[in-house]
Amino acid sequence: MRHGAQTFRNALPDVEGIAPETADEFAQQVIETICHASVTPAIGRRTFERCMRALDFGSTARVGFRHPAKAAAIDAIWHKREDLFVAYKTSADRLRFLATLPGIGPVTKHSLARRLGVHVLQAERAIA
């Protein structure tokens, strides 16, 4: 799997709410959500591209992301993507499952849920 970061970007749907079909798509959506948390969209895109490029070359996300805890979370998600995707698909409460992922907090779980097409009740939506 030797592709540039732009290939990963093009593989992801631009429209939010599309359920992932593969473990790679799932992991990329989670990683992109982490990269976009608390930054501008332009910074989030660049960080995501750098992280995916580093992972593609077999390196750590730390090469593309200065935040050590988030980089460690991205590495863990990428390396365990197959198992995480199976657990996500079989989970009875997907929103609760998303909150257990490394690097995903109580607010970002809602952003990730929207990206993945998980319909959440209006009362459960993130306010921030």
Stockholm file with secondary structure:
# STOCKHOLM 1.0

chainA/1-128         MRHGAQTFRNALPDVEGIAPETADEFAQQVIETICHASVTPAIGRRTFERCMRALDFGSTARVGFRHPAKAAAIDAIWHKREDLFVAYKTSADRLRFLATLPGIGPVTKHSLARRLGVHVLQAERAIA
#=GR chainA/1-128 SS CCCCHHHHHHHSCSSTTCCCCSHHHHHHHHHHHHHHTTSCHHHHHHHHHHHHHHHHTTCCGGGTCCCHHHHHHHHHHHHTHHHHHHHHHHCSCHHHHHHTSTTCCTTHHHHHHHHHTCCCCGGGSCCC
#=GC SS_cons         CCCCHHHHHHHSCSSTTCCCCSHHHHHHHHHHHHHHTTSCHHHHHHHHHHHHHHHHTTCCGGGTCCCHHHHHHHHHHHHTHHHHHHHHHHCSCHHHHHHTSTTCCTTHHHHHHHHHTCCCCGGGSCCC
//
